[in-house]
Amino acid sequence: MNRSQNEGPTADALVARDLRVVWHPCTQMKDHETQPPIAVRRGEGAWLEDFAGRRYLDAVSSWWVNLFGHANPRINAAISAQLGRLEHVIFAGFTHEPAVRLCENLVALTPSNLTRCFLADNGSAAVEVALKMSFHYWRNVGRARKTRFITLANSYHGETLGALAVGNVDLYKDLYKPLLMDVLVAPSPDCYHRDPGESWQDYSLRQFAAMERLLAEHADEVAAVIVEPLVQCAGGMRMYHPVYLARLREACDHHGVHLIADEIAVGFGRTGTLFACEQAGISPDFLCVSKGLTGGYLPLSAVLTTENVYAAFYDDYARLTAFLHSHSYTGNPLACAAALATLDIFVADDVIAANRGKAAYLGARAQRLAEHAHVTEVRQCGMIVAIEFAKNARIREPYNWTDRRGRRVNQYALEHGVLLRPIGEVVYFMPPYIVTESEIDLMVQVAADGIEFATCE
């Protein structure tokens, strides 16, 4: 038997084949001339393993999706069991138990006014659903002028055209502006920019004044405000105080505008509570979830909304009020089974309580980097910790973006067995919840060494 039949492809052969046909996401493919993609053979727990047996600690949960480790036996078992019963069925005119039970669970876990669950394929799709539902709701109730959206500066909501339009990170958006709808942008409550001695709460309240003015001026034409609660993840893990969400909910109610909470990245325990909105004691009109929903196994998203919104679409077909948005794989039973197993782990292992100790340990270990000559801030929200560095930390003078200092940290970390993938000059940790203290020690040490490597001239 030859090698390919007996042992499978070598890493070099697989990478060569990849570079002939694959176009990777969020990548300048020319970079792979000097840093080829790593061919992963297997994963277990918080670790990935390549074809040479080298291991990498997954400190970013493989783009924030993995909650309970790779090859988790409980999620594996749930998918395997479902595979023997039903792999997929059209979700228009048909239903099945995994999807029904998942929607029941999500309705039970989210704020009490969210009673209806619409399933989609991924985070961007969920945002598209929420935007369209809000716009369509106002049309159905006779407020057809309400067609615009308000977003926050430095926000990110996905890369399909609607989701991209309501985002505000120039790197992703600028090129495509001719294709996008026009939105209103409020200043971010991102507390990195607070004055010396100013509290997170005071700064977030101060920043809310501009949002209040936008709502007062444009309420008659605005369908919804969309925000990432507490953490603007793709915008550099920038964080703000829950008081901003509380004030925003009050203002949206006062001005008759929907509130869309994009918890795709921050939901399912990332901020220390199951959903970030809980920390402000609010309920949005639309709650978008994805990423961790299936524990990192399969693409699935959901939009939770209110009975009032649902009722505006419920009528005789001839009135053309139905929401005709669809995805071929809506309610996929395998994805729903993975999601149900993930939610079961939260309950069985009391994950939110267990994470408090891990978050405290991670934060304490990372805080020592605050003394580094080039580190401007170490910030934390639950199980998310970010370390921002700059050319001159005292005046927060950034490096030239073409220096790609974050890429240097990433290369160093991979060479030392940790997957970090910084966002610009922000090194962050968003590990699987099964991470151990010794693994936390490793990721923090490698990050510290990587920042030192990337900032030495």
N, C-alpha and C positions, 0 to 999 in steps of 0.2 A: 504494500500500500504506500502511495507516495505521501509526502509531507502534508500537502493541502488536504488530503482525505483523512489523514490520521490526526493532525494537530491543528488544523485550521490555518489561517493566514498569519504571516509574521507581521509585526507592527509596521515595519518599513513598507512592506507590500501593500498593506491596508491603507496607509497614509498616501502612498503613490496613487492608488486607485481613487481614493477620496479626492485628491487634488485634480484629477482628470475630469471629474463629473459633478462634484458637490460644491454648492455655493452656500457658505455658512452665514448665520445671522449675525448682525451687529459686528461685522468683521471687514476690514480692508484686506482682501484676500492676498494682496502682495506681501503682507506681513508674514505669511506662511513660508515665504522664501527663506526667512531667517529663523522663524519659530514655528515649525510644523505643528499641526494639531496633534494632541496626545491621543493615541488609540487606547480606549478603555476596554478591558476584557471583562471585568466584573466589579460589583460593588457589594459592600457589606457594612451595615451600621453607618457610621459617619465617614467611611473610607471608600475611595475608588482605587482600583488597581489596574495598571497598564500591562501590556503584553510582556514586559521584561520583569514583572513582579514588583515594580516600584509602586508605593502606595501614596495617596494624596488625601489629606484630611479635608473634607468638603465643608469649609467654613462658611460658605454662602448658600448651602442647601440647593446647589445646582440651579441657580437663578431663582432662589427663594421658594421653591416648590416642595422640597423634601422636608417633612416634619418628623418622621419617626425612623429615619435611616433607610439605606438602600437594602433591597431584598428583605423587607420586613416580613417575618413569617406569618403574621396575622393578616396582613393585607394580601400577601401571596395566596393564602388559603381561601380568602373571600373571593378573589378573582378566579381562582381555579374552580371553585365550586360553582360559580355563576357560569363559567365557560361551558360546563356540561349541561346547563339548562337552556340558556338563551344568550346569544352573542350580540344580537341587535334586531330591532324591529322598527319600522316607521312609527314615529311618535305622533302623527296626525291620524286621529281616528282609532288609535290603539294605545294601550297603556300596559304597564307591567309593575310588579311588586317592588323591585329595587328603586325605581324612579318615584313611585308614590311614597314609599317609606322615607326616601331621602328628602323629598319636599316636606313631608310631615315633620321630620327632624329639624330641618332648617327653620321652618316656621316656629317650632317650639323653642329653638335656641336664640332666635333673634328677637328684637323688641316686639311687644305684643300687638302693635298696630300693623305689623308686616304679616299679612295673611295669605299672600299669593306668591307662587314661586315659578318663574319662567327659566327653563334650562337652555343653555347655549354651550358653545364649544371651548371658549377660551376667554381670557380677560378682556381683550379688545372687543370681542363679540358682545360680552356683557355690557360694556360701556355703550356700544352702538344700540343695544336693546333699550337701555335706560334713556338715552337721548331721544330715541324715536318714540318711546312710550310717553315721555313727558310732552314732547311736541304734539303728538297725536291726541293725548288727553285734552290738552287745551283746545284743540280744534274740535274735538267731539263735544265739548261743553260750551261751544260758541265763543271762545276767546282766540280766534284765529290769528290775532296780531302777535301773540306770544310765541315767537319763533327763535329767540336768541338765547345764548347761554353765557353765564359768567364763570370764569375759571380763575385760578390763582397763578400769579407769576411763578415760574420754576416748577410748574406741575407737569405730571406725565400720566397719561391715561391709556396709552396704547398706540398702535401704529397703523390701524386701518383709518380711512380718511376722516370719519366722524370723530373717532377717538383722538386722532392726531390734531384735529382742529381745536379741541378743547384742552389740549396740552400746551405747554409753554416752554419747553426746553429747545432752544434754538438749534442745537446739533441735530435733532431729529426732524424739526419742523420747517426750518427756513426754506429749504429747497422746494418744498411742496406747497408753499403758501398759495400759489395760483390755483391750486385744486381745492382749497379748503374754505369752508364757511367762515364768516367773520364772527369773532366772539369778543366779549368784553373781558378785560383782564384787571383783576384787583391785585394790589401788592400782596406778596406772600407774608404770612405771620412768622416765617422762618426766624427763629431766635438767634441764629448765628450773627445777625446784624444788630442785635440789641446794643444799647449804649453801655459803657462800663458801669457796673453796679446796678443796672436795670434788671429786674426779675423777668423770667420767662412770661409770667402772667401779665405783668405790666406792659411788656413789649407787645404781646399778642393782642391785648386790649387796644393798645395804641394803633396797631395796624388794622384793627377791625373798622376804624372810622372810615377808611376809604371804601371798604366793602359796603358799609351802610349808605354812603353817598351814592354809590352805583345803583344799589337797589332802589333807593328813593327816586332817583332820576329815571330809571329805565324799567321799573316794575311792570308797566303795562305792555312791554315788548319782550320781557324775559320769561322763558319757560322754566329754567332751572339754574341753580348754582351747583357746580360739581367740584368736589374737593377730595383729596387724599387725607383722611383723618389722622392727625398727629405727626405723620412722617411723610415727607416728600421723597420717596425712595430713589427713583431714577434721577432726581434732581440733586443727588449728593447726600442722601440720608439726612436732609435738613429737617429739623423738628420744631414743634410749637406746642403751646399750652392748651389743654382741653377747654379753657374758658372761651377760646375763639369759636369752637364748635357750638357751645351753648348759646353764645350771642348770635351766631349765624342762624341757628334754628329759630330763635325768637324773631329775628329780622325777616326770615323767609316766610314765617307764618304771618307776620304783620303786613308784608307787602304782597302776599298771595303768589309766592314763587316756590317751586319744588326744590328740595334739597336732595342731591344725589351723592351718596357716600361711596367712593371707590375704595373698598377694602380688599381689593384683589391681592395686594402685596402685604397689607398689614393685618388682615383678618386671621382668625384661627390661632390666636395666642401670641402673635409676634410682638405686640405692644405691652403685653403683661395681662391683658384681659382677653376673653375670647374674641370680642370685636372692639376696635378702638373707640367706637362711638359710646360704648358703655362708660368710659372715663369722663365723658361730659354729661352723662345722664340723658342723652337725646336719642331720638329715633328719626332716621331719614325717611323721605318718601320713596326712595329707591336705594337698595343696598346691593352693591355688586361684589360678588366673591368668586374666586377661582384659585389658581396656584396651589396652596396647601389643601384645598378641598378634597383632593384624592390622595393626599399624602405624597404627591410628586410622581404618581404612577401613570395617570392618563389624563388627557385634556378634557376638562369639564368646567363649566361656570354656571352661575345662577344669579338671577336678579330677583330680589325680594321686594314686593311692593304692597300697597294698601288695598283694602277692600273698596275704598272710594275710587282709586284709579281703575281697578278691575271693573267696577260697575259702569264706568264711562264707556267701556268697549262692549258691554254685554247688551245686545239688541238683536232685532231681526236682521238677517243677512242683507236684505235689500237696502238697509240704511247705510251700509258700507262703513260701519264703525269698527269692524273686527281688526285685530292686530295681526297682519299677515306676514310677519317676519318669521323666517324658518331657517333651520340648519339640518342637513341630511342626517347628522349623527346626534340630533337632539335626544337627550335622555338615554344615551347608550348604556345598556345594562351592565357592561363590564366596568365602565367608569363609575356608575352609580354604586356598584358593589364595593369598589375601592373607597369611595367617599363614605359609605356606611361603615366600613371597617375602620377608617380613620376617625370618624366621630365616636365610634365605640371605644377606641383607645383613649380618647380624651376623658371619657367617663370612668373607664375601668382603672386607669392609672392616675386619676386626679391630676392631670397634666398641668393645669394652670397653677395649682398650688405648688407642685414640684418645681415648676420653672422659676418660682420666686427665688429660691435658693441658688439656682444656676445663674439667673440674671444678676444677682448680687455678687456672686463670685466672678463672673465675667466682667462686670463693671469695675470691680475693685482691681482686678488684674490689669485691665486696659488703662485704668486711670493713671498708672505710673508713667505712661507715655506722655502725659501732659507736660512733663518737665523737659521733654526733648526740645532742642533748640529750634527745630523747624515745625513743631506741632502747634497749631493755633487753637485747637479745641478737641476735647474728648467728650462726646455726648452720648446719651443713652435713653432709650425708650423701651422698657421691657427687655426682650431678648434681642434687641437691635442695638449694637454699639458701633459708633463711627469715630474715626480718628482723622482729622483734617490737618494736612501739612501744607506749608507754603515756603516761598523763597525767604521771606522775612516774616517770622511769626509775630514779632512785636507790632508791626503795622499791617499785618495780614497781606503783604504783597505777594501775589501769586507767581508761580513760575510761568514762563511762556508755555502756552498749551502745546506748542510743537515739540517741547522737550519730552513730553510723554513720560513724566516721572512716575505716574501710576503704573504704567506698563513695566517700568523697571522693577517696581515692587512686585508686580505679578510674576515676572520672570524669576526673580530671586526666590519668591515663595514656592513656585513650582519645583525649582531645583532643590528645595529643602522640604518637600513633601506636604505642602499646604496649598489648597486652592483658595485664593483670595479675590482675584479679579476686581481691583479698585475701580471706583467711578471717578475719573480724573485724578485729583490729588486727595481723594477720600478713600481711606482703607476702612472697611467695615466688616463686622462679623454678624452673620445671621444664620447660625448653625442649626442643624437638626436638633430636636429636643432630647435626643438620646445621648448627646455629647457628654463626656465625662470631664471631671476637673483636670485630669492630666492632659486631655485633648485640648481643653481651653488654654492650659499653660503653654502647650506647643504652638497653638495658632497665634497667641499674643506675642510670644517670643519671636516667632518668625516674622510677624508683622513689624515688630520693633526693629529687628535686624534689617528687614527689607526697606523700611523708611530710612534707616541710617545709610544703607547702600545707595538708595536713590537720591539722597540729598547731599552726599559728599561730592564736592566738585572735582 
